[in-house]
Amino acid sequence: MTTRPTPSTAPAPPESPEQALLREFDHDARSPLSAMAAATELLGATDDPALQEEARGVIGRQVRKLNELFAAFRARLAALAHGGGEPPA
């Protein structure tokens, strides 16, 4: 009988501030990207002008959200580079 190795029960090392920032950014960027993908698919699947306009509106709003997300990400990166955890005021 072959035994499988058991997973380590040692706790994972704490993540660095940079790793935490990247994890958070990855999580936060998924929603707008998913919404934009769905809206883009709808644009190609319908000839209904009202649905196309709604899809374009979704894409526009999500682009704005991504722009805000990137701006916040850059500010937090700059703060980390200067030794702080939060962006300068």
N, C-alpha and C positions, 0 to 999 in steps of 0.2 A: 504494500500500500504506500502510495506516495503522499507526502504531506506538503501542503503549500506553505510558503513562508507567510507569517502573519505581518500585517502592516505595522509599521513603527507607531508606538503610542507616544513618542516624544512630541511635544508641541512644536509647531512650526515657528521659526524665528520671527520676531516682529518685523513688519515691513517698514521700509524706509519712508520718509515723507514723499519722496519722488515716486516710489512704487504705489503708495496710497493715492497720489494725485493721478497717476496713469490709470489705475483701476477705476477711480471715480469718473474720470473723463471718458473712458471706454463705456462705462455703464450709461452715463448721461447722453452720449452721442448716439446710442442705439435707437432711442425712441424717435428722434427727428428723422434719422436715416430710414427707419422702417416706414414711417408715415410718408416720406417722400417716395419711397419705392412703390408703395401701394397706390399713391396718387399718380405716379408715372404709368403704372400698369393700367389704371383706369383711363387715363388719357388715350392710350392706344387701343382700349377695348370698347370705347363708346363713341357714338356720333352725336350724342345728346349735348347740345351747347351748354345747358345748365350744369350737367355733371362735369363737363370739361372745365367750366369756369370755377366750379367748386374745387376740382383737383388742382387747378393753377393757384387758387387761394391757399390750399393746404401747402403746396410746395413753397410759396412765398413766405408763409408764416414759419415753416420749418427752417428755411434758409436763414431767416432772422434769428431764430433760436440758436442755430449752429454758430452764427456770427457772434452772438452774445457768449455762447459757451467757449468759443476759441479765445475771445477777448479775456474772459475770466481765467482761462487756462494760462494764457501768456502772462497775466498779472501775477498769478500764483507762482508760476515758474520763476519770474523775476524776483519775487519775494523770497523764494527758497534759495535762489542764487546769492541773495544778499544776507543770508543767514536767518531770515525770519520765516514764520509759518504763514503769515497773512500778507496780502499785498499792501504796499504803502498807500496811505490816504491821499 
